[in-house]
Amino acid sequence: MPLSSPTSKVSLVQRWLFFFFVYGSLAMVSLWLSYEIRFSGGVALTSADTDVEGFLFTQRPQALLWVVPLKFLLLGLFGQFRGVFYYFRLHDVLRMVFALSLATLVILLLPFVSGTNGPTATLGLPRSVALVDFNLSLLLFVGFRVSIRTLRERFTGEHKVTHASMERIAIVGAGNAGEQLASDLLSHRGHGLQPVCFLDDNAEKHGLEIHGIPVDGAPRNFTALVEKYGVTEVILALPAQSAKRIREISALAVASGLRVLVVPSLTELAGGRVRATDLRPVSVEDLLGRSPAQLDDTAIEAMITGRTVLVTGAGGSIGQEICRQVALRHPGRLIMLDQCEALLYQAEQDLIAAGGGALICPVVADVTDEMRMREVFARHRPALVLHAAAHKHVPMMEPQPGEALKNNTLGTALVAALASEFAVTRFVLISTDKAINPTNVMGASKRLAEMVVQSMQGRPGNITQFVAVRFGNVLGSSGSVIPIFRKQIATGGPVTVTHPEVKRYFMTIPEAVGLVLQSATQGEGGDILVLEMGQPLKIIDVARQLIELSGFRPDIDIEIKIVGLRPGEKLVEELQHHGEQYRTTKHARIFRFVAAGTPYDGLAGLLSDIRALLPQEKSACKQGLKRLVPEYVPYLD
């Protein structure tokens, strides 16, 4: 309802009248009692004052006329009337203390400022009365608000949730997040969760209590907690904890038959405060993610803010996240380009919903269509190109190598050539660790794309800085193992793993994209940059963890089936091929690999050879690809 509507105005007036009546009445009672307490024995202000009754009769009503409105005004200025009346927490108490303290200070100083100082001054209150009034006011105001809150919790639906019907939970983490969560759960029993104990690695907290809830040791023996407290769920209130520790604690809890929930990371929390409504099940991203990389936002914003940015493949999982992070840096215009209008439309709508719609220009185009792409560059004149468009699914590309070469290699060559022709400042190719000593068509086509980008750096008159960025698997991207595993678990299994020893590097999509943007600020022309991806994880271990997170037991409730390596698939992806030299950069998670690239005068011949492979039969195409990428080991069936 608009604020200007009559109903809104009436509600606002009624609200203020209610507050004035409640706080005004309490303030009057406080001040009246303060005088009574101070002069209850007939004690005069000075030896010359004998008519105490006359003094009280004269000054007390005069004081009420200005002290009560003063308190009401200051309480309003300190936000006491903005909140819901029956919600009352520590920050409300603090604001009340500040308001009443300032009111008392004004009461004490006003006679001096007005020049009416004296024990019986009209404006002044005896100092003793003012101090007693401060304490009484605070006691009455806080007591009344706490009483209202207590009565509401008792006589609303929340009190009907009995201890017997509530889930008994253990909160792991006795820090700020755990305390806020416990407070919220205790205040709102309607959530149906009863915290019965805290667990924390900090031994100094063991034996203490938070809101009457004991801190019962470290998060180790969850079976004992089930026996001692009847715990059925565990909540991890560890928003800044490492993924490794989350994995350890989750595994222990799940092994004891407990459901595990988690408080989101600090960046996910609205307003930075933990509430029960923020709780969610532990995700595989929580288990496999890493501590957030520290980015040089100043450099990234300098590259993006106010400039036109073109993102190809904007409808894909990587492209969408690139667009989201670019939009946060206030580009002059964001060109979202994709050949799939359905994915592009959804990506655009998501970005508009997030508040970036005014800067967006969606473009449906194929990166291999020279006429269309030239039109895009001529019209928009981008300063930064982030090239994420690619066919990336290994099994899909293996039987149709021509399509991989056309899109991944020749499409990259076209976009890169236009970037150089139209004097784009920076061009960033999103590559993959599968381009290193490739064993599949997709990886080989991306390796050729890297070679093309390096060669383009030497184009006569070129001022564009060309950079390729490699990284591994990203959690949750389309076609990755995580969504596949989730679907298989949802249908009862089996969960299929290609080989018990197969390993992959994993990153979250936001981390990968953040480091890609950081790489763009650091790379020199012709660089191949590689993101530090941590330790590779066994896919079978990931499958087991995902099954457990879903509340099932691996190999008992859900079968894990080994199906064999797919064509072109490696056991372990590599980080560097033999011809590249390793260099560090300013960022700890970004590395630079230096290799001899194809000279620009050889690029035309390379592209001609690639085009000649497109119409060839699958095996012949792969053999020809092997000649162009000597380190490629093709799978020939």
N, C-alpha and C positions, 0 to 999 in steps of 0.2 A: 504493500500500500504506500502511495507517495506520502512524503512527509507533510506536504501541504494540504492533505485532505482534512476535513473537519474532524473525523474520528481520531486522526493522529494528534491534532491539536488538543482535543479534549483529553485524550489519554496522557499527553504530556503535562497538561495542567493538573490533572488528577494526580499524576505521579508526584509532581512537586508539592502539591498540597498535602499529600500523604507524608512525604518526607518532612515537610515543615512541621506538621502536627506531631510526628513521632519524635524527631530530634529536638524540636522546640519544647515539647513537654518535658523531655528528659533533661534538657539544659536548664529549664526553669526549676525543676526539682533539685538538680545538682546545686545551683546557685543558692536557692532558698536554704537547703540543708547545710551548705558551707557556712552561711551566716549563723545558723543555729548552732553548729558545732563550735564555731569560733567564739560566740558570745553566750554559750549555754549557761555559763556560771555567772553571767552579768559582769564579766570582766571588761573594763573600759579600754578604749584605745590608748588614752593617756591619763595621767593622774588628774588632769583638769576636766576630763569627760566623766560626767556622772549620770547623764540621762541616756543610758544604753538603749532603752526601749524607744525613746524618741529618735535616736540615731537610726535604729533598724527600721522604724516606721517610715523615715524620710528617705534613706539611701537605698534600701533594698529594692523597692519598686523602680527607682530611677535606674539602678544597675541592670535590672531585668530588661528595660526598654532598649538598651544598646548592646549588652553582652550576648543575649540570645541571638539577635540577628547577626552579630559578628561571627559567632560560632557557625551558624548556618551558612553564611557566605563562604567562610574558609573551608568548611567541609565540602561544599560544592566545588570550590576551586581545586581541591585535592581529589576530586573524582569519586566522592562517596555516593553520589546519586546517579552515577552512570551504570553501575553494576546491577545485576539482579539481586533483589533485597535479601533473599534467603540463601544466597551463596556468600560465604564469608570465610576468607582464608588469611594467611599470615600477611600477605601484601596489603590486604584491606586494613588490618590492624595497624600496620606501619604508617599507612597514609592517614589514618585517624589520629595516630600519635603526633605526626607532623602538623596536622591541622590544629589540634588542640594546643600543641606547644606554641605555635605561632599566635593563636588567640590569647593565650596566657601572657606571652611576651607583649602583645599590644595592650592588654589590660594593665600591665605593670608600667609600661612606658608612656602611655597616653597622657596621664596627668602631668608628667614632666614636660612633654612636648607642648601641651596646650596651656601650660602655665597655671594650671589649677591644682598644683600639688598640695597635698596636706592630708591629714588623717581623715578629715570629714569632707574632702572635696567632692563636688557633685559627680564628676566623671570618674574619679578614682575609686578603686576598691582597696581595702586593706590588703597588704601583701599576703598575709596569712590566709585571708579568705580566697584570694586568687589561686594560691597553691593548693588549698584544700579542694577548691572547685575543679582544678585540673584533674586531680586524682579521682574525684567522684564522677566527673563527666566521663572520663575514660572507662571507669568501672561500669557505669550505667550503659553507655553506648555499646561497649564490647559485650557486656552481659546480655543485653537485649538482643543483639544480632546473633550471638551464639545460641540463645534460647530459641529464636525463630528457626534457625537452621536445624537444631536438634528436634524440635517439634515437627518440622516438615519431614525429616527423615523417618520419624516415628510413625506419622499418620498418612504418609503417601504410600504409593505402591512399593517403594523401596524396602520398607520395613517388613513386607510380607515375604521377602526372600530370607528363608531361615538358614541357619548355619548348616543344617542337615542337607539342604538342597543345593548348597553352594559347592563349587569346585574348590578344593583346598590346594593352594599353590605355594610353591617356593620361588622366591625372587632371587636370582643370581645377580649380585651387584648391589652392594650397600652404599652406593654413592648417591649423587644428586638424582640421577635418573630413577634409581630404585626407590628412593624416598618419595619422589613426586608420584610415582606409580602407586606405591602403597597408600599414600594419602588419598589419591583419587579413588582407589578401590574401596577404602574404608568409608569414604564420604558417599559413594554411590553404589550401594549394595545391589542395585538393579543389574549390574554387570554379571552377577552370579559368581564372582571370584573372591575367595577369602584368603588373603595372604597369611600364612601361618609361620613362616620363617624366612630369614635372609641367609644367603650364602655369599661369601666373599673370600678372595685370595689373601686379603690383607689381614694378617693374624692379629693386628692391633684392634680390629673391630670385633673379634670373636668374643662372645659373652655380653656384648652391648645390646641395647634394644633401640629400635626405631619405631616410633608410634606404638610402643608396647609390643612390638614383634621382635623376637630374639634373632640375633645373628649367630647362626648355629654352624660355625666352621666354614671350611672351604668346600667348593663344589666338586666333591669326589664320590662319596658313597651315597648314591641316590636311593639305593635299596633300603638303607637304614632310615632315610627320611620317610619312605612309604610306611615303614613299620611304626615310626615314632609319631608322625603327624598325620598319616593318612593322605599324603600328597598324591595328587593325580595329574598335576600339570606343573611344568617349570617355565618360568618367564625369564628370559635373558635380558636384563636391563643393563646392557653393556654397549651403548651406541658407539663408543670409540675403540672397542676391543678389536684385536686382530682376527682375521678369518681362521687362522690356525687354532687359536684358543676357542673360538666359537665351535669349530669342528670337534675339538676334544670334549667340551662340555656337552654338546648335543649328543655325541656318540654315547657318553656315559648315561645320560638321561634316557635316551631311546632304549638302550640295553636294559634299563630297569622298567621298561614298559610305560614310560611317561610321555605325554604329549608335550612338545616344546613350542613355545611362542617366543617372539623376539620384539624388543623395542626397536623401531627403525633408527637409522643413523641420524646424527644431529642435523645433517643437511636436509633430511626428509621430514623432520618434525616441524609442524606448523607452529611458529612462534617460539620454537625452542623448548616448549614445555611438554612433558610426557603425560599422556592420558591413556586410559584403558582403551579408548576407541582407536588409538594408534597401533595397538597390538596386531601382529600378523604372524602366520606360521613362518618358521625358518625357511628361507629359500636357498636354492643352490648357490645363488650369488653371494649370500652371507658366508657360505662355507668355502667357496673357491675364490672370492674376491680378495683384494689386498688393501693395505692402508692407502688412502687417497694420495695420488701424486701431487706434489706441490708445483703449481704452475706459475709462470711469470705472466700474470694477467695483464700487466702494463704493456708488455711486448705484444701479446696477442691482441689486445684492444687497439693498439697503435696500427696493427696490420689490418684490422677489420672495420673499426668505427668510422662511419661516414663514407665507406667505400662500397662499390658494387661487387658482390661476391656471387660467383656461379658455382653451384653444386650439381654435378651430374650424378645420376643414380639416386636422386633425392627421395624416391619412394621406397628404397631398400632400408633395412634395419640400420646399417652404418650411415647411409645418406640422411636418414631422418634425424639421427642423433647429431650429425654434423650441422644440419640446418638449425636444430634446436640450440646448440651451443653458439653457433654464429649469430643467431637472432639475439641472444643474451648480450652480445657485444655491440649492439646498435649499428648494424651496417646501414649504409645509405640505401641499399636495395639488396634483397636476397632473391636470386634467380634459382628457382627449384626446377630442375630439368630431369625428366624421366620419360621412357617410351611407353610405360604402362599408366594409362590415365586413371585407373582405379586406385592404384597405390599412391599416385601423385595427389589425387583429390583427398584421400584420407590423411596423407602427410600434411597437406595444406590446412585441412580443418583442425588437425591436432595443434598445429602451430598457431592458428588463429585463436583457438580456445585458450592457449597459453599467453596470449596478449601480443603476439608478434605479427598480426595480420596486415598491418598497414605497410610493412616493408616487403611483403612477399609478392613475387611475380612467378606463378607456375607456368612452365613451358613443357608441352608435350613434344618430344623430339627424339629421334634415333641418333646416337653419336656417330653412326657410320654414314649418315646422310649429309654429304658435304654441302649441298645447297641450303638445307635447313639450318645446319650448324653455323654456316657463314652468316646467315640472316640473324641468328641469335647474337653472335659476337658483334656484328655491325650495329645492331639496334641497342644493345645494352652496354657494350664496352666494359666488360668486367675488369677489375684490378686484381682479383684473386680468383683462381680456378681450383676447386677441390674435386678431383676426378675419381668418383667412386663407382661409376657405372661399369659393370662387369658381369659376365657369366662366371659364377664362382663354385658351382656344385660339381665336385670331382666326378662322381659316377655318371651324372647327366652329360658332361662334356666328353667323356672318354670315347663313346661311340660316334661322336659327331665333331671331330677336331676342327673341321672347317669353320663351324659356327663360333667356336672358342677363339680361333685366330681372327676371324672377321670382327668380332665385337671387342675382345680384350686387347688385341694388338693393333689392328688397323683402326679401330675406333679411337684408341689412345693416340695413335699417330696423327689422326685428323684433328682431334681436339688440341693436341700439343702444337701442331703446325699453326692452327688458327690463333692460339694463345700468343705465339711468337709474332705472327703477322700483325696482330692487333695490339702489340706492346703491353700485354698483361704483365703485371709486376711479378707475380709468383704463380707457378703451376705446381700442384702437389698431386702425385699419382698415389692412390691407395693400392698398395701391393700386398703380398702375402708371403709367409714363410715357406709356402709350397713352391715358390719360385727358386728356392735354393736347391741345387742338384735335383731337379724335378724328376718325378717318376710318373707323372700324369700330364695329360694334355692341358688341363687348366693351369697347372704350375708353369709349364713350358711357355704357354701363351702369355702369362704375366711376366715371365723372365724376358721374353722378347719386348714386352711393353716397357720394362725398365731400360732395356738397351736403346729403344727408340727415344725415350725421354732423355737419356744421357747424351745421345747423339744430337738431339735438337738444341742442346746447349751451345753447340759449335756452329749453329746456323749463322751465316754472314748477316751482320746488322742486328743480331738478336740482343735484346735487353732483358728478356724474361729469365728469372731464376727457376730452373726446373729441378724438382726434388721428388724422389720416390721414397715412400715410407712403408716398411714391411712390419707386419705383426701377425700373431697366430690367431687361433680360434677365439671368437667373442661369444660370451655367454648369452644365450637367448636369441641369437640371430636366426633368420629363417634358414631352415635346412640343417642347422647345427644339431649335435647329438642331444642337447638338453630338451628342446621341444619334442623331438622324436621319442625320447625316453618317457616324457610325461604322457604322451598319447598312448604309448604301449602300456604304461602302468594303469592308466584310466580304463583300459579295456581288459585288464586282468593279466596282461603279459602274453607271451614272454618278452622280456627286454633283451634286445639283440645287441651283442658286442662282437666286433669282427675278430678280435684276437685277445687272449688274456693278458698279453704284454704290450698291447698298443698304448702309446702315450701321446698326449697332446698338451701344448701350451694354451692356457686360457687367460683371457682378460675380460673385464666387463666392458660393455659398449661405451659407457661414458668415459671410463679411464682411457680406452684406446683412442677415442676421438679427441679428448683433451690433449693427449700426448701428440697426436697428429697435428693439431693446431700449434702446439709448442714447437714441433719439429719444423713447421713452415717458417717460423721466425728465426731459426738457427741454421738451417741448411744453406750451404753455398751451392751455386749452380753446378748441376751434374751429380750431386750427392745421392747416395742411397743410404737412408737412415733406417735403423732397426730399433724397435721398441724393446726394452728389457721386459721379458715376459715371466720372470720368476722360474720356478721349477716345473717341469712337465708332470702332469698327473695321469695316472693310469685310468683309462676310460672305464674299466670294470669297477674301479673304486668309486668313480663318480656315479655309476649306475647303482651301486649298493647304497650310497648315501641318499640318492634321490628316492629309492624305494623306501628306505627307513623314514625319510622325511614325510612320505605319503602315508605313514602309519602301517606299513607292511614289513614282513621279514623276508630278506633276500633268500632265494633258493627254497623257501618254505611256502610263503604266500604268493610270491612272484618269482617265476623262474628266470634265470639269466642264461641265455642261450648263445653259445659261440658259433658264429656263422661263417668265419673265414674272412681274410682280407679281401677287399673289393679291388677290381682292376685299378692300377695306378696308385694304390694306397701304401704308405710307409708305416713301419712300426713306430718310428719316432721322427718327427720333423727336425730339420737342421736349422742352424742359425746363420751359417756362413759357408760359402763355397770356397774352394781352394784358391781361387784367383783374387780374392778380396782381402784387403788389409784393414785391420780393426783400428778405429780411432775413437777416443772419447769426445764428448761435447760438454757444453756448460751444464747440461741436465743429466742427473745421475741415471735416469731411465731411458736415455736416448743415446744411441751409438751411431757412429758414422763408418761406413765401409767404403773403401776406396778401391776401385778396379779400373782397368783399362777398358774404356768403352769403344763402341764403334764410331769411327770418325764420321762427321756429317756428310762428307763426300761419298761415303759408302752406304748412307741411309737409303737412298733411292733404290739401289740395287737390292738391299735387304727387303724393302717393302715389295719390290717386284717379285722377289722369290717367294715371299709369303702369299701374295695374290695368286701365284701360279699353283700353290698347294690347295687352294680352296675347293676346286672342283674334283680333286683326286679322290680315289677310293681310300677308305679309312687307314689301312695299313701303309699304303704308299704315302699318304699325307703324314703319318707319324714318322716314317723313315726320312722324309724330307725335312720334317721339323727337327729331327735328330742332327741333321747336317747344319742347321742354323743355330742350334743350341747343343754344343758337343756334350755338355754334362747331363743332358736329358737321357734317361733310361726308359724307353717306351715299353708299354705293356702291349705285346702283340699276341692276339688270340688266333 
